[in-house]
Amino acid sequence: MTGNKKPIKERITFARFPSDAGSGRPALYSQMFIEDIHSGILGYDLREQGEKRRIRVEGDGPAAAAATSLCASLARGYVHGGNVVESAVEAVALHLAWFGEALYEICNAGTKQASLESLLPFHIFRLPGAFVQWVPAQDRVWAKGRRYTVLPDRLAWVVQLPKGMGAPRSHKRLLARLTAVSASAPEFWNRDMSEGIFTPEFPFGDYNRMRTAYIARLTRSWGWNRRDSSHTYNTEFFFFYRGLQFRRSQARLRNHIVEEINRLLTRLGVKARLQPEGYPSPTEIGELMDRVRLGELNYVEAFRLSA
């Protein structure tokens, strides 16, 4: 490095704290919901045509290399079929599924080595012009005595869920409710069992039916079908139609993440752009849903075409 260049800044924030281990651990339905949002964000290539799906990097050599390098920092330790850009989209989707937002520190800003480092959204406070990361008291020895860090807005990149799919607070509330309803029986029944009291007349059938309806209502904006194809409490049409709605939500999320990365590239002065190819758009999936509802298309076929 020459003497007239500014030194490259090290990371300001901490990625996580030892005391956060196990924080926010999900239960059955919250875990399934998180997994399903993330695992299908790039679709399922089940169509016979076998179209080549990819997210292409548009730009000249140096710009495309800079964009790919930035995506590699997002996808660190997480690779989707060896494709760096797709892995970056999946990595952001995983953060959004867990927390409703994804927060990153932009390191080495203004250099060719610019990269992104994720922050878990614990102990983070927003102030005008900056984020403050508070170091828990029990972790300050580990953090070499630091009580807090300050991340200026210019070095922060924040991605939230698309409009209408839940703000961070409401998404966390949804996950908390899915966790609460994951118990196999009501709290009072489990408490009685732990005390040796058995109530054989408890109506588990009614409990499971009401729980199924409650989960369907909680996740109605996403269209999650709970992976339940048994049709015990719903119809086959309901399962597939909700599945189409969920895939439309995933397509919206995928496009939103790509657009947010493109905005970041523009912000960093990188003249490159990500362009998805071969993926069904939210509009196309919505049209399939309309045709199914009108009886013009078999819902099994629509489900295959939306993959």
C-alpha positions in Angstrom: 0.0 0.0 0.0 1.4 3.4 -1.0 1.8 6.2 1.5 -0.9 8.4 0.0 -3.6 5.8 0.4 -5.8 5.7 3.5 -5.4 2.5 5.5 -8.1 -0.1 5.2 -10.4 -0.1 8.2 -10.9 -3.2 10.3 -14.3 -4.3 11.3 -16.0 -2.0 13.9 -18.7 -4.3 15.3 -18.8 -7.7 16.8 -20.4 -10.5 14.8 -21.9 -12.1 17.9 -21.3 -12.4 21.6 -20.7 -15.7 23.6 -23.7 -14.9 25.8 -26.0 -15.0 22.8 -25.4 -18.7 22.2 -28.8 -20.3 21.9 -30.8 -17.0 21.9 -34.1 -17.2 20.1 -34.0 -20.9 19.5 -37.1 -21.9 17.5 -39.5 -24.8 18.1 -41.1 -27.1 15.6 -43.3 -24.8 13.5 -41.1 -21.7 13.7 -38.1 -23.9 12.6 -40.1 -25.3 9.7 -41.3 -21.9 8.7 -37.8 -20.5 8.7 -36.5 -23.5 6.8 -39.2 -23.3 4.1 -38.8 -19.6 3.4 -35.0 -20.0 3.0 -34.8 -23.4 1.3 -37.1 -22.5 -1.6 -35.9 -19.0 -2.2 -34.2 -20.1 -5.5 -37.1 -22.3 -6.5 -37.1 -26.0 -7.3 -36.1 -26.9 -10.8 -38.7 -29.6 -11.4 -39.8 -28.6 -14.9 -39.1 -31.0 -17.8 -37.7 -28.2 -19.9 -34.8 -27.9 -17.5 -34.3 -24.2 -18.1 -31.0 -22.9 -17.0 -31.6 -20.8 -13.8 -29.1 -18.4 -12.7 -28.5 -14.9 -11.4 -26.3 -13.3 -13.9 -23.8 -10.4 -13.1 -24.1 -7.7 -15.7 -21.1 -5.4 -16.1 -17.6 -5.1 -17.5 -14.8 -7.3 -16.1 -13.6 -5.2 -13.1 -17.2 -4.2 -12.1 -18.5 -7.8 -12.4 -15.5 -9.0 -10.4 -16.2 -6.5 -7.7 -19.9 -7.4 -7.5 -19.0 -11.1 -7.4 -16.5 -10.5 -4.6 -19.1 -8.6 -2.6 -21.5 -11.5 -3.0 -18.8 -13.9 -1.9 -18.5 -12.0 1.4 -22.3 -12.3 1.9 -22.2 -16.1 1.1 -19.2 -16.8 3.2 -19.3 -20.4 4.3 -22.6 -20.9 2.5 -22.6 -22.2 -1.1 -25.6 -23.0 -3.3 -24.3 -25.5 -5.9 -21.0 -23.6 -6.2 -22.7 -20.4 -7.4 -21.5 -17.4 -5.4 -24.3 -15.0 -6.3 -27.1 -17.4 -5.7 -25.5 -18.3 -2.4 -25.5 -14.6 -1.4 -29.2 -14.3 -2.1 -29.9 -17.5 0.0 -27.7 -16.2 2.8 -29.6 -12.9 3.0 -32.9 -14.8 2.8 -31.8 -16.9 5.8 -31.2 -13.8 7.9 -34.6 -12.4 6.9 -36.4 -15.6 7.7 -34.8 -15.7 11.1 -35.1 -12.0 12.1 -37.3 -10.1 9.6 -34.2 -8.0 8.7 -30.6 -8.4 7.8 -27.9 -6.0 9.1 -24.4 -5.9 7.7 -21.3 -3.8 8.2 -19.6 -2.6 5.1 -15.9 -3.2 5.6 -13.0 -1.7 3.6 -15.5 0.7 2.1 -14.1 2.7 -0.9 -11.6 0.0 -1.8 -11.6 -2.9 -4.2 -11.7 -5.2 -1.2 -15.1 -3.9 0.1 -16.9 -6.7 1.9 -20.0 -7.3 4.0 -20.0 -8.7 7.6 -23.3 -9.8 9.2 -24.5 -8.7 12.6 -27.0 -10.6 14.7 -29.8 -8.2 15.7 -29.1 -8.6 19.4 -28.1 -5.5 21.5 -28.4 -3.3 18.4 -30.0 0.2 18.9 -30.8 2.7 16.1 -29.8 6.3 16.7 -29.9 9.2 14.2 -27.1 8.6 11.8 -25.7 5.4 13.3 -26.3 2.0 14.9 -25.1 1.3 18.5 -24.1 -2.2 19.4 -24.2 -2.6 23.2 -21.7 -5.2 24.6 -23.4 -7.3 27.4 -21.7 -6.9 30.7 -20.7 -10.6 30.9 -19.0 -10.3 27.5 -16.9 -7.2 28.1 -13.8 -9.1 29.2 -14.0 -11.1 26.0 -14.5 -7.8 24.1 -11.3 -6.3 25.7 -13.3 -4.0 27.9 -15.4 -2.3 25.2 -18.9 -1.4 26.3 -20.3 -0.5 22.9 -19.5 0.1 19.3 -20.9 2.7 16.9 -21.6 1.9 13.3 -22.2 4.9 11.1 -25.1 4.6 8.6 -22.7 5.1 5.7 -21.0 1.8 6.8 -24.3 -0.1 7.3 -26.4 -2.1 4.9 -29.9 -3.1 6.1 -32.4 -5.3 4.3 -35.9 -5.8 5.5 -38.7 -8.0 4.2 -40.7 -6.6 1.3 -43.6 -4.3 2.1 -46.7 -6.3 3.2 -44.7 -9.3 4.3 -44.0 -8.1 7.8 -41.9 -5.5 9.6 -39.0 -6.9 11.7 -41.0 -6.6 14.9 -44.1 -8.3 13.5 -42.0 -11.1 11.9 -40.4 -11.8 15.3 -43.8 -11.8 16.9 -45.0 -14.3 14.3 -42.1 -16.6 15.0 -42.7 -16.3 18.7 -46.3 -17.3 18.2 -45.4 -20.3 16.0 -42.9 -21.3 18.7 -45.6 -21.1 21.4 -48.1 -23.2 19.4 -45.5 -25.9 18.6 -46.2 -27.7 21.9 -47.9 -31.0 21.4 -50.5 -30.1 24.1 -51.6 -27.0 26.0 -49.3 -25.8 28.8 -51.8 -26.7 31.5 -52.0 -30.3 30.2 -48.1 -30.6 30.1 -48.0 -29.1 33.6 -50.5 -31.6 34.9 -48.5 -34.5 33.3 -45.3 -33.3 35.0 -47.2 -33.5 38.3 -48.5 -37.0 37.6 -52.0 -35.9 36.7 -53.3 -37.6 33.5 -56.5 -36.3 31.8 -57.5 -39.0 29.2 -60.6 -37.1 28.2 -58.7 -34.1 26.8 -60.0 -33.6 23.2 -56.7 -33.7 21.3 -58.5 -33.8 18.0 -60.2 -30.5 18.6 -56.9 -29.0 19.9 -55.0 -30.1 16.8 -57.8 -28.8 14.5 -57.8 -25.4 16.2 -54.0 -25.2 16.2 -53.9 -26.0 12.5 -56.5 -23.2 11.8 -54.5 -20.8 14.0 -51.2 -21.5 12.2 -52.9 -21.0 8.8 -54.2 -17.6 10.0 -50.9 -16.6 11.5 -49.1 -17.3 8.2 -51.9 -16.2 5.8 -49.8 -13.3 4.3 -47.1 -15.8 3.3 -49.4 -18.7 2.3 -47.4 -21.3 4.2 -49.1 -24.7 4.0 -47.1 -26.3 7.0 -46.0 -29.1 4.8 -49.2 -30.9 5.7 -50.5 -32.9 2.8 -52.5 -35.3 4.9 -55.7 -33.4 4.3 -56.9 -34.2 7.8 -58.0 -30.6 8.5 -58.0 -29.2 5.0 -58.6 -30.1 1.4 -56.1 -31.0 -1.4 -57.0 -27.8 -3.2 -56.2 -25.8 -0.1 -52.7 -27.4 0.3 -51.7 -26.8 -3.3 -53.2 -23.3 -3.5 -51.5 -22.2 -0.3 -48.3 -23.7 -1.7 -48.6 -21.5 -4.8 -49.1 -18.5 -2.6 -46.0 -19.4 -0.6 -44.0 -19.7 -3.8 -45.2 -16.3 -4.9 -44.0 -14.9 -1.6 -40.6 -16.6 -2.0 -40.4 -15.1 -5.6 -41.2 -11.7 -4.2 -38.5 -12.1 -1.5 -35.9 -13.3 -4.1 -36.5 -10.4 -6.4 -36.5 -8.0 -3.4 -33.1 -9.3 -2.2 -31.6 -9.0 -5.7 -32.9 -5.4 -6.0 -31.5 -4.5 -2.6 -28.0 -5.9 -3.6 -28.3 -3.9 -6.9 -29.0 -0.7 -4.8 -26.0 -1.4 -2.7 -23.8 -1.9 -5.7 -24.9 1.5 -7.0 -24.3 3.1 -3.6 -20.8 1.7 -3.5 -20.1 2.9 -7.1 -19.9 -0.5 -8.6 -21.2 -0.4 -12.1 -22.6 -3.9 -12.2 -26.1 -5.4 -11.7 -27.6 -8.7 -10.8 -30.2 -10.1 -13.2 -32.2 -13.3 -12.4 -32.9 -15.6 -15.4 -35.2 -18.5 -15.6 -37.1 -18.0 -12.4 -40.9 -17.6 -12.3 -41.8 -14.1 -11.3 -44.4 -13.3 -8.7 -46.7 -12.0 -11.4 -46.4 -15.3 -13.4 -47.2 -17.3 -10.3 -50.1 -15.0 -9.5 -51.4 -15.7 -13.0 -51.2 -19.5 -12.4 -53.2 -19.0 -9.2 -55.9 -17.1 -11.1 -56.1 -19.9 -13.7 -56.4 -22.5 -10.9 -59.1 -20.5 -9.2 -61.1 -20.2 -12.5 -60.7 -23.9 -13.2 -58.6 -23.3 -16.3 -55.5 -25.1 -15.0 -55.1 -28.2 -12.8 -53.5 -27.1 -9.5 -50.9 -30.0 -9.7 -49.7 -28.6 -13.0 -49.7 -25.1 -11.7 -47.6 -26.3 -8.7 -45.1 -27.8 -11.1 -44.9 -24.8 -13.3 -44.3 -22.5 -10.3 -41.4 -24.5 -9.0 
